[in-house]
Amino acid sequence: MIERQWSSLGARDLFHVSVSGHAEGSLEDETDRAIATAIAEIEAAGFSSGHIVRSRLFARDREARSRASDRRRALLVGTLRGSSSSFCDAERLSPDARMSIDLVAMRPRHGEARKIVREYEPAIAPPMFVMLDGLVFLSGITDITPGLPMQIDTIRNSVERSLRQAGTHLGAARLMSVFLAKGEDPQHARALIDAAFGTIACPFTLSSVEAYSAPQKRIEIEVTAAMA
């Protein structure tokens, strides 16, 4: 199963492709095929695989998420590396899939624009962010502090620190995507996010997922911002 979406952000074209795996062979083989298909779709749509700015991975359970995420980390390296997030959510998957991959590529306004990848120190599976053509794409940020309100506040602080590292600020945010654990109340979460991110000028989307890399995590937030 393949889903393709085209959009724009500040006169920049974006292409979003979602590829569902097919459970043949090992989970690593399934991940390899899905990622290869997604990259081929990016190139066929006229975008460069070197301009991948974001990846999201969904898996059937926590073990599958970990193994597929490790494989993604091995494959999307160098110019293919983008900001990233990963989730467990069996409801998103077709019955014969153990994982799916979403890749987002951007066409810069100027052909000479170069993608910059900034790692955490020490480096971990996701980079802190990638920068391309005046936009900053933060990887998904989570927290294990007890309670959803505290996690949201802590994530907001982490978002602000990462944006400062990139030379911008929360007021320059252009997109925000929130992934909320299914046991949480979406309306309550939206109120908490509105309170914590009151200075953000952009709308946000909220999607439900089953789980994350650790059971304590209840929410993950991605932010895309313009350079200040």
Accessible surface in RSA format (square Angstrom, percent):
REM  Atomic radii and reference values for relative SASA: ProtOr
REM  Chains: A
REM  Algorithm: Lee & Richards
REM  Probe-radius: 1.40
REM  Slices: 20
REM RES _ NUM      All-atoms   Total-Side   Main-Chain    Non-polar    All polar
REM                ABS   REL    ABS   REL    ABS   REL    ABS   REL    ABS   REL
RES MET A   1   153.83  79.7 104.44  69.1  49.40 117.6  79.45  67.5  74.39  98.6
RES ILE A   2    61.28  34.9  35.56  26.5  25.71  62.0  35.84  25.8  25.44  69.0
RES GLU A   3    93.44  53.6  89.16  67.5   4.28  10.2  35.59  68.8  57.85  47.2
RES ARG A   4   107.80  45.3  86.14  43.9  21.65  51.6  19.14  26.2  88.66  53.7
RES GLN A   5    88.65  49.6  84.02  61.4   4.62  11.0  29.14  62.0  59.50  45.1
RES TRP A   6   156.23  62.7 126.94  61.4  29.29  68.8 117.27  62.5  38.96  63.2
RES SER A   7    67.24  56.8  49.31  65.8  17.93  41.3  48.97 104.3  18.27  25.6
RES SER A   8    80.54  68.1  55.13  73.6  25.40  58.5  18.28  38.9  62.25  87.2
RES LEU A   9    25.76  14.3  23.79  17.0   1.97   5.0  25.76  18.1   0.00   0.0
RES GLY A  10    50.77  62.6   0.00   N/A  50.77  62.6  36.43 100.0  14.34  32.1
RES ALA A  11    90.06  82.8  49.02  75.7  41.04  93.3  64.24  90.5  25.82  68.4
RES ARG A  12    20.84   8.7  20.45  10.4   0.38   0.9   0.38   0.5  20.45  12.4
RES ASP A  13    60.16  42.1  59.35  59.1   0.81   1.9   8.68  20.4  51.48  51.3
RES LEU A  14    13.08   7.3  12.47   8.9   0.60   1.5  12.58   8.8   0.49   1.3
RES PHE A  15     0.53   0.3   0.53   0.3   0.00   0.0   0.53   0.3   0.00   0.0
RES HIS A  16    41.56  22.7  40.91  28.4   0.65   1.7  28.46  29.3  13.10  15.2
RES VAL A  17     0.00   0.0   0.00   0.0   0.00   0.0   0.00   0.0   0.00   0.0
RES SER A  18    27.46  23.2  26.04  34.8   1.41   3.3   6.96  14.8  20.49  28.7
RES VAL A  19     6.33   4.2   6.33   5.7   0.00   0.0   6.33   5.5   0.00   0.0
RES SER A  20    12.88  10.9   2.55   3.4  10.33  23.8   2.55   5.4  10.33  14.5
RES GLY A  21     7.07   8.7   0.00   N/A   7.07   8.7   2.86   7.8   4.21   9.4
RES HIS A  22    83.28  45.5  80.62  56.0   2.66   6.8  61.28  63.2  22.00  25.6
RES ALA A  23    46.90  43.1  21.58  33.3  25.32  57.6  21.58  30.4  25.32  67.1
RES GLU A  24   101.39  58.2  96.85  73.3   4.54  10.8  34.46  66.7  66.93  54.6
RES GLY A  25    60.33  74.4   0.00   N/A  60.33  74.4  35.29  96.8  25.04  56.1
RES SER A  26    47.05  39.8  34.07  45.5  12.97  29.9  38.83  82.7   8.22  11.5
RES LEU A  27     4.66   2.6   4.27   3.1   0.40   1.0   4.27   3.0   0.40   1.1
RES GLU A  28    55.27  31.7  55.19  41.8   0.08   0.2  35.93  69.5  19.34  15.8
RES ASP A  29    66.19  46.4  64.62  64.3   1.56   3.7  10.44  24.6  55.75  55.6
RES GLU A  30     0.57   0.3   0.00   0.0   0.57   1.3   0.00   0.0   0.57   0.5
RES THR A  31     0.00   0.0   0.00   0.0   0.00   0.0   0.00   0.0   0.00   0.0
RES ASP A  32    41.25  28.9  38.06  37.9   3.19   7.5  18.58  43.7  22.67  22.6
RES ARG A  33    97.83  41.1  93.64  47.7   4.20  10.0  73.76 100.8  24.07  14.6
RES ALA A  34     3.25   3.0   0.00   0.0   3.25   7.4   2.89   4.1   0.36   1.0
RES ILE A  35     3.07   1.7   3.07   2.3   0.00   0.0   3.07   2.2   0.00   0.0
RES ALA A  36    60.73  55.8  49.80  76.8  10.93  24.9  55.26  77.8   5.46  14.5
RES THR A  37    49.99  35.6  44.92  45.5   5.06  12.1  23.96  32.2  26.03  39.3
RES ALA A  38     0.00   0.0   0.00   0.0   0.00   0.0   0.00   0.0   0.00   0.0
RES ILE A  39    36.88  21.0  36.88  27.5   0.00   0.0  36.88  26.6   0.00   0.0
RES ALA A  40    60.01  55.2  49.89  77.0  10.12  23.0  56.49  79.5   3.52   9.3
RES GLU A  41    31.66  18.2  30.43  23.0   1.23   2.9   1.35   2.6  30.31  24.7
RES ILE A  42     0.00   0.0   0.00   0.0   0.00   0.0   0.00   0.0   0.00   0.0
RES GLU A  43    86.57  49.7  71.74  54.3  14.82  35.3  35.18  68.1  51.39  42.0
RES ALA A  44    89.04  81.9  45.69  70.5  43.35  98.6  58.23  82.0  30.81  81.6
RES ALA A  45    29.57  27.2   3.03   4.7  26.54  60.4  15.60  22.0  13.97  37.0
RES GLY A  46    52.09  64.2   0.00   N/A  52.09  64.2  33.19  91.1  18.89  42.3
RES PHE A  47     9.03   4.5   2.78   1.7   6.25  16.3   6.41   3.9   2.63   7.5
RES SER A  48    47.47  40.1  41.64  55.6   5.82  13.4  24.58  52.3  22.88  32.1
RES SER A  49    18.82  15.9  18.82  25.1   0.00   0.0   0.00   0.0  18.82  26.4
RES GLY A  50    17.20  21.2   0.00   N/A  17.20  21.2  11.84  32.5   5.35  12.0
RES HIS A  51    35.55  19.4  35.55  24.7   0.00   0.0  20.40  21.0  15.15  17.6
RES ILE A  52     0.11   0.1   0.11   0.1   0.00   0.0   0.11   0.1   0.00   0.0
RES VAL A  53     0.05   0.0   0.05   0.0   0.00   0.0   0.05   0.0   0.00   0.0
RES ARG A  54    11.91   5.0  11.91   6.1   0.00   0.0   3.16   4.3   8.75   5.3
RES SER A  55     2.74   2.3   2.31   3.1   0.43   1.0   0.73   1.6   2.01   2.8
RES ARG A  56    33.40  14.0  33.30  17.0   0.10   0.2   2.31   3.2  31.10  18.8
RES LEU A  57     0.00   0.0   0.00   0.0   0.00   0.0   0.00   0.0   0.00   0.0
RES PHE A  58     7.06   3.5   7.06   4.4   0.00   0.0   7.06   4.3   0.00   0.0
RES ALA A  59     0.00   0.0   0.00   0.0   0.00   0.0   0.00   0.0   0.00   0.0
RES ARG A  60    80.83  33.9  73.80  37.6   7.04  16.8  41.85  57.2  38.99  23.6
RES ASP A  61    73.03  51.2  69.28  69.0   3.75   8.9  33.41  78.6  39.62  39.5
RES ARG A  62    89.32  37.5  85.05  43.4   4.28  10.2  44.41  60.7  44.92  27.2
RES GLU A  63   117.84  67.7 107.58  81.4  10.26  24.4  46.02  89.0  71.82  58.6
RES ALA A  64     9.09   8.4   7.70  11.9   1.39   3.2   8.70  12.3   0.39   1.0
RES ARG A  65    28.11  11.8  28.11  14.3   0.00   0.0   0.00   0.0  28.11  17.0
RES SER A  66    45.51  38.5  44.63  59.6   0.88   2.0  16.84  35.9  28.67  40.2
RES ARG A  67    90.01  37.8  87.36  44.5   2.65   6.3  31.68  43.3  58.32  35.3
RES ALA A  68     0.00   0.0   0.00   0.0   0.00   0.0   0.00   0.0   0.00   0.0
RES SER A  69     9.86   8.3   9.05  12.1   0.81   1.9   1.51   3.2   8.35  11.7
RES ASP A  70    96.93  67.9  88.72  88.3   8.21  19.4  28.02  66.0  68.91  68.7
RES ARG A  71    74.46  31.3  71.70  36.6   2.76   6.6   9.70  13.3  64.76  39.2
RES ARG A  72    16.11   6.8  16.11   8.2   0.00   0.0   3.75   5.1  12.35   7.5
RES ARG A  73    84.44  35.5  80.26  40.9   4.18  10.0  35.30  48.3  49.13  29.8
RES ALA A  74    58.30  53.6  32.28  49.8  26.01  59.2  41.39  58.3  16.91  44.8
RES LEU A  75    52.82  29.4  43.62  31.2   9.20  23.1  45.40  31.9   7.42  20.0
RES LEU A  76     6.28   3.5   5.51   3.9   0.78   2.0   5.51   3.9   0.78   2.1
RES VAL A  77    72.40  47.6  68.38  61.9   4.02   9.7  68.60  59.6   3.79  10.3
RES GLY A  78    56.77  70.0   0.00   N/A  56.77  70.0  44.36 121.7  12.41  27.8
RES THR A  79    98.82  70.3  91.57  92.8   7.25  17.3  74.47 100.0  24.35  36.8
RES LEU A  80    40.63  22.6  40.63  29.1   0.00   0.0  40.63  28.5   0.00   0.0
RES ARG A  81    17.50   7.3  17.48   8.9   0.02   0.1  10.32  14.1   7.18   4.4
RES GLY A  82     5.02   6.2   0.00   N/A   5.02   6.2   0.00   0.0   5.02  11.2
RES SER A  83     0.00   0.0   0.00   0.0   0.00   0.0   0.00   0.0   0.00   0.0
RES SER A  84    10.23   8.6   8.95  11.9   1.28   3.0   5.30  11.3   4.93   6.9
RES SER A  85     5.65   4.8   0.00   0.0   5.65  13.0   5.65  12.0   0.00   0.0
RES SER A  86    15.31  12.9  10.56  14.1   4.75  11.0   0.00   0.0  15.31  21.4
RES PHE A  87     0.00   0.0   0.00   0.0   0.00   0.0   0.00   0.0   0.00   0.0
RES CYS A  88     3.68   2.8   3.68   4.1   0.00   0.0   3.30   8.4   0.38   0.4
RES ASP A  89     2.13   1.5   2.13   2.1   0.00   0.0   0.00   0.0   2.13   2.1
RES ALA A  90    27.76  25.5  23.58  36.4   4.18   9.5  23.78  33.5   3.97  10.5
RES GLU A  91   141.28  81.1 105.31  79.7  35.97  85.7  47.38  91.6  93.90  76.7
RES ARG A  92    92.35  38.8  67.01  34.2  25.34  60.3  32.49  44.4  59.85  36.3
RES LEU A  93    16.25   9.0   0.31   0.2  15.94  40.1   1.59   1.1  14.66  39.5
RES SER A  94    30.44  25.7  23.01  30.7   7.43  17.1  27.02  57.5   3.42   4.8
RES PRO A  95   138.11 100.7 105.45  96.1  32.66 118.7 113.63  93.8  24.48 152.1
RES ASP A  96    64.66  45.3  57.47  57.2   7.19  17.0  37.68  88.7  26.98  26.9
RES ALA A  97     1.10   1.0   0.00   0.0   1.10   2.5   0.16   0.2   0.94   2.5
RES ARG A  98    62.77  26.4  62.77  32.0   0.00   0.0  33.31  45.5  29.46  17.9
RES MET A  99     0.00   0.0   0.00   0.0   0.00   0.0   0.00   0.0   0.00   0.0
RES SER A 100    10.06   8.5  10.06  13.4   0.00   0.0   4.91  10.5   5.15   7.2
RES ILE A 101     0.00   0.0   0.00   0.0   0.00   0.0   0.00   0.0   0.00   0.0
RES ASP A 102    14.46  10.1  14.32  14.2   0.14   0.3   0.59   1.4  13.87  13.8
RES LEU A 103     0.00   0.0   0.00   0.0   0.00   0.0   0.00   0.0   0.00   0.0
RES VAL A 104    18.72  12.3  18.72  16.9   0.00   0.0  18.72  16.3   0.00   0.0
RES ALA A 105     0.00   0.0   0.00   0.0   0.00   0.0   0.00   0.0   0.00   0.0
RES MET A 106     0.08   0.0   0.00   0.0   0.08   0.2   0.00   0.0   0.08   0.1
RES ARG A 107    92.62  38.9  89.32  45.5   3.30   7.9  49.08  67.1  43.55  26.4
RES PRO A 108    13.86  10.1   3.99   3.6   9.87  35.9   3.99   3.3   9.87  61.4
RES ARG A 109   119.72  50.3  83.20  42.4  36.52  87.0  30.34  41.5  89.38  54.2
RES HIS A 110   102.57  56.1  99.00  68.8   3.57   9.1  64.89  66.9  37.68  43.8
RES GLY A 111    74.78  92.2   0.00   N/A  74.78  92.2  41.66 114.3  33.12  74.2
RES GLU A 112   146.26  84.0 115.92  87.7  30.34  72.2  75.50 146.0  70.76  57.8
RES ALA A 113    23.13  21.3   6.71  10.4  16.42  37.4  16.67  23.5   6.47  17.1
RES ARG A 114   178.65  75.0 161.17  82.2  17.48  41.6  72.62  99.3 106.03  64.3
RES LYS A 115    24.55  12.0   7.62   4.7  16.93  40.3   7.62   6.9  16.93  18.0
RES ILE A 116    77.06  43.9  74.81  55.7   2.24   5.4  77.06  55.5   0.00   0.0
RES VAL A 117    48.77  32.1  22.55  20.4  26.22  63.2  22.55  19.6  26.22  71.1
RES ARG A 118    83.47  35.0  82.70  42.2   0.77   1.8  26.80  36.6  56.67  34.3
RES GLU A 119    53.30  30.6  48.70  36.8   4.60  11.0  37.62  72.8  15.68  12.8
RES TYR A 120    54.50  25.4  52.45  29.8   2.06   5.3  42.44  31.9  12.06  14.9
RES GLU A 121   153.62  88.2 119.80  90.6  33.82  80.5  47.20  91.3 106.42  86.9
RES PRO A 122   118.17  86.1 106.66  97.2  11.51  41.8 116.16  95.9   2.02  12.5
RES ALA A 123    65.19  59.9  37.33  57.6  27.86  63.4  37.46  52.8  27.73  73.5
RES ILE A 124    89.36  50.9  77.73  57.9  11.63  28.0  88.25  63.5   1.11   3.0
RES ALA A 125    53.17  48.9  40.51  62.5  12.67  28.8  43.95  61.9   9.22  24.4
RES PRO A 126    32.42  23.6  32.40  29.5   0.03   0.1  32.40  26.7   0.03   0.2
RES PRO A 127     0.00   0.0   0.00   0.0   0.00   0.0   0.00   0.0   0.00   0.0
RES MET A 128    23.92  12.4  22.97  15.2   0.95   2.3  22.97  19.5   0.95   1.3
RES PHE A 129     3.01   1.5   3.01   1.9   0.00   0.0   3.01   1.8   0.00   0.0
RES VAL A 130     0.00   0.0   0.00   0.0   0.00   0.0   0.00   0.0   0.00   0.0
RES MET A 131    36.61  19.0  36.29  24.0   0.32   0.8  27.37  23.3   9.24  12.2
RES LEU A 132     1.79   1.0   0.00   0.0   1.79   4.5   1.52   1.1   0.27   0.7
RES ASP A 133    19.27  13.5   5.62   5.6  13.65  32.3   7.71  18.1  11.56  11.5
RES GLY A 134    32.39  39.9   0.00   N/A  32.39  39.9  19.42  53.3  12.98  29.1
RES LEU A 135     2.14   1.2   1.98   1.4   0.16   0.4   1.98   1.4   0.16   0.4
RES VAL A 136     0.00   0.0   0.00   0.0   0.00   0.0   0.00   0.0   0.00   0.0
RES PHE A 137     5.23   2.6   5.23   3.2   0.00   0.0   5.23   3.2   0.00   0.0
RES LEU A 138     0.58   0.3   0.58   0.4   0.00   0.0   0.58   0.4   0.00   0.0
RES SER A 139     0.52   0.4   0.52   0.7   0.00   0.0   0.52   1.1   0.00   0.0
RES GLY A 140    12.46  15.4   0.00   N/A  12.46  15.4   0.00   0.0  12.46  27.9
RES ILE A 141    13.62   7.8  10.84   8.1   2.78   6.7  13.62   9.8   0.00   0.0
RES THR A 142    35.91  25.5  16.38  16.6  19.54  46.6   4.33   5.8  31.59  47.8
RES ASP A 143    24.36  17.1  19.02  18.9   5.34  12.6   5.55  13.1  18.81  18.8
RES ILE A 144    95.27  54.2  86.48  64.4   8.79  21.2  86.48  62.3   8.79  23.9
RES THR A 145    38.66  27.5  33.63  34.1   5.03  12.0  22.69  30.5  15.97  24.1
RES PRO A 146   117.30  85.5 100.36  91.5  16.94  61.6 109.88  90.7   7.42  46.1
RES GLY A 147    40.74  50.2   0.00   N/A  40.74  50.2  30.96  85.0   9.79  21.9
RES LEU A 148     9.06   5.0   4.63   3.3   4.43  11.1   4.63   3.3   4.43  11.9
RES PRO A 149    62.21  45.3  60.28  54.9   1.93   7.0  61.31  50.6   0.90   5.6
RES MET A 150   102.75  53.2 102.75  68.0   0.00   0.0  74.93  63.7  27.82  36.9
RES GLN A 151     0.74   0.4   0.74   0.5   0.00   0.0   0.00   0.0   0.74   0.6
RES ILE A 152     1.06   0.6   1.06   0.8   0.00   0.0   1.06   0.8   0.00   0.0
RES ASP A 153    68.37  47.9  67.33  67.0   1.04   2.5  19.82  46.6  48.55  48.4
RES THR A 154    41.79  29.7  40.33  40.9   1.47   3.5  31.01  41.6  10.79  16.3
RES ILE A 155     0.27   0.2   0.06   0.0   0.21   0.5   0.27   0.2   0.00   0.0
RES ARG A 156    45.20  19.0  45.20  23.0   0.00   0.0  13.18  18.0  32.02  19.4
RES ASN A 157    72.51  50.0  70.96  68.6   1.55   3.7  10.62  25.6  61.88  59.8
RES SER A 158    22.33  18.9  21.23  28.3   1.10   2.5   9.99  21.3  12.34  17.3
RES VAL A 159     0.25   0.2   0.25   0.2   0.00   0.0   0.25   0.2   0.00   0.0
RES GLU A 160    43.74  25.1  42.42  32.1   1.32   3.1   7.45  14.4  36.29  29.6
RES ARG A 161   125.51  52.7 123.94  63.2   1.57   3.7  53.16  72.7  72.35  43.8
RES SER A 162     6.34   5.4   5.87   7.8   0.47   1.1   0.59   1.3   5.75   8.1
RES LEU A 163     0.00   0.0   0.00   0.0   0.00   0.0   0.00   0.0   0.00   0.0
RES ARG A 164   151.06  63.4 132.31  67.4  18.75  44.6  65.83  90.0  85.24  51.7
RES GLN A 165    96.83  54.1  72.62  53.1  24.21  57.7  10.18  21.7  86.65  65.7
RES ALA A 166     7.73   7.1   0.00   0.0   7.73  17.6   2.74   3.9   4.98  13.2
RES GLY A 167    47.90  59.1   0.00   N/A  47.90  59.1  33.02  90.6  14.88  33.3
RES THR A 168     7.48   5.3   0.00   0.0   7.48  17.8   2.21   3.0   5.27   8.0
RES HIS A 169    95.64  52.3  93.37  64.9   2.27   5.8  71.81  74.0  23.83  27.7
RES LEU A 170     7.23   4.0   4.33   3.1   2.90   7.3   4.33   3.0   2.90   7.8
RES GLY A 171    33.26  41.0   0.00   N/A  33.26  41.0  15.66  43.0  17.61  39.4
RES ALA A 172     7.08   6.5   5.01   7.7   2.07   4.7   7.08  10.0   0.00   0.0
RES ALA A 173     0.89   0.8   0.00   0.0   0.89   2.0   0.00   0.0   0.89   2.3
RES ARG A 174   102.05  42.8  94.21  48.0   7.85  18.7  26.77  36.6  75.28  45.6
RES LEU A 175    77.24  43.0  76.95  55.0   0.30   0.7  77.01  54.1   0.24   0.6
RES MET A 176     4.07   2.1   0.08   0.1   3.99   9.5   0.86   0.7   3.21   4.3
RES SER A 177    21.31  18.0  20.76  27.7   0.54   1.3   2.67   5.7  18.64  26.1
RES VAL A 178     0.34   0.2   0.00   0.0   0.34   0.8   0.00   0.0   0.34   0.9
RES PHE A 179     9.85   4.9   9.85   6.1   0.00   0.0   9.85   6.0   0.00   0.0
RES LEU A 180     1.93   1.1   1.93   1.4   0.00   0.0   1.93   1.4   0.00   0.0
RES ALA A 181     1.52   1.4   1.00   1.5   0.52   1.2   1.00   1.4   0.52   1.4
RES LYS A 182    75.81  37.0  47.50  29.1  28.31  67.4  50.30  45.3  25.51  27.2
RES GLY A 183    71.85  88.6   0.00   N/A  71.85  88.6  32.58  89.4  39.27  87.9
RES GLU A 184    41.17  23.6  33.39  25.3   7.78  18.5   2.23   4.3  38.95  31.8
RES ASP A 185    79.91  56.0  70.43  70.1   9.48  22.4  32.72  77.0  47.19  47.1
RES PRO A 186    62.37  45.5  62.37  56.9   0.00   0.0  62.37  51.5   0.00   0.0
RES GLN A 187   120.74  67.5 114.54  83.7   6.20  14.8  54.72 116.5  66.02  50.1
RES HIS A 188    89.63  49.0  83.34  57.9   6.29  16.1  60.12  62.0  29.50  34.3
RES ALA A 189     0.00   0.0   0.00   0.0   0.00   0.0   0.00   0.0   0.00   0.0
RES ARG A 190   115.54  48.5 115.54  58.9   0.00   0.0  15.72  21.5  99.82  60.5
RES ALA A 191    59.57  54.8  48.28  74.5  11.29  25.7  53.78  75.7   5.79  15.3
RES LEU A 192    36.86  20.5  34.40  24.6   2.46   6.2  34.94  24.5   1.93   5.2
RES ILE A 193     0.61   0.3   0.61   0.5   0.00   0.0   0.61   0.4   0.00   0.0
RES ASP A 194    87.94  61.6  75.87  75.5  12.08  28.6  29.70  69.9  58.24  58.1
RES ALA A 195    86.13  79.2  49.68  76.7  36.45  82.9  61.83  87.1  24.30  64.4
RES ALA A 196    13.82  12.7   1.30   2.0  12.52  28.5  10.48  14.8   3.34   8.8
RES PHE A 197     2.46   1.2   0.70   0.4   1.76   4.6   0.70   0.4   1.76   5.0
RES GLY A 198    58.83  72.5   0.00   N/A  58.83  72.5  29.76  81.7  29.07  65.1
RES THR A 199    90.01  64.0  69.86  70.8  20.15  48.0  76.12 102.2  13.89  21.0
RES ILE A 200    27.50  15.7  11.21   8.4  16.29  39.3  11.21   8.1  16.29  44.2
RES ALA A 201    84.67  77.8  45.13  69.7  39.54  89.9  55.27  77.8  29.40  77.9
RES CYS A 202    16.00  12.1   5.29   5.9  10.71  25.2   9.17  23.2   6.83   7.4
RES PRO A 203   112.28  81.8  97.47  88.9  14.80  53.8 108.72  89.8   3.56  22.1
RES PHE A 204    44.97  22.5  20.07  12.4  24.90  64.8  21.20  12.9  23.77  68.0
RES THR A 205    90.13  64.1  85.57  86.8   4.56  10.9  80.36 107.9   9.77  14.8
RES LEU A 206    47.99  26.7  16.51  11.8  31.48  79.1  16.51  11.6  31.48  84.7
RES SER A 207    38.51  32.5  32.39  43.2   6.11  14.1  10.87  23.1  27.64  38.7
RES SER A 208    52.46  44.3  45.64  60.9   6.83  15.7  18.91  40.3  33.56  47.0
RES VAL A 209     0.00   0.0   0.00   0.0   0.00   0.0   0.00   0.0   0.00   0.0
RES GLU A 210    70.48  40.5  51.85  39.2  18.64  44.4  22.52  43.6  47.96  39.2
RES ALA A 211    23.56  21.7  20.43  31.5   3.13   7.1  23.56  33.2   0.00   0.0
RES TYR A 212     2.33   1.1   1.95   1.1   0.38   1.0   1.95   1.5   0.38   0.5
RES SER A 213    46.83  39.6  28.29  37.8  18.54  42.7  20.90  44.5  25.93  36.3
RES ALA A 214    22.85  21.0  22.03  34.0   0.83   1.9  22.56  31.8   0.29   0.8
RES PRO A 215    94.96  69.2  78.23  71.3  16.74  60.8  82.21  67.9  12.75  79.2
RES GLN A 216    96.21  53.8  83.44  61.0  12.77  30.4  42.81  91.1  53.40  40.5
RES LYS A 217    37.60  18.3  35.66  21.9   1.94   4.6   9.64   8.7  27.96  29.8
RES ARG A 218    68.76  28.9  68.76  35.0   0.00   0.0  19.46  26.6  49.30  29.9
RES ILE A 219     0.00   0.0   0.00   0.0   0.00   0.0   0.00   0.0   0.00   0.0
RES GLU A 220    10.29   5.9  10.29   7.8   0.00   0.0   0.07   0.1  10.22   8.3
RES ILE A 221     0.47   0.3   0.00   0.0   0.47   1.1   0.00   0.0   0.47   1.3
RES GLU A 222     2.63   1.5   2.36   1.8   0.27   0.6   2.21   4.3   0.42   0.3
RES VAL A 223     0.87   0.6   0.05   0.0   0.82   2.0   0.64   0.6   0.23   0.6
RES THR A 224     5.42   3.9   5.02   5.1   0.40   1.0   0.00   0.0   5.42   8.2
RES ALA A 225     0.00   0.0   0.00   0.0   0.00   0.0   0.00   0.0   0.00   0.0
RES ALA A 226    18.08  16.6  18.08  27.9   0.00   0.0  18.08  25.5   0.00   0.0
RES MET A 227    68.57  35.5  49.22  32.6  19.34  46.1  49.22  41.8  19.34  25.6
RES ALA A 228    88.05  81.0  21.26  32.8  66.79 151.9  53.88  75.9  34.17  90.5
END  Absolute sums over single chains surface
CHAIN  1 A     9985.7       7801.1       2184.6       5529.9       4455.9
END  Absolute sums over all chains
TOTAL          9985.7       7801.1       2184.6       5529.9       4455.9
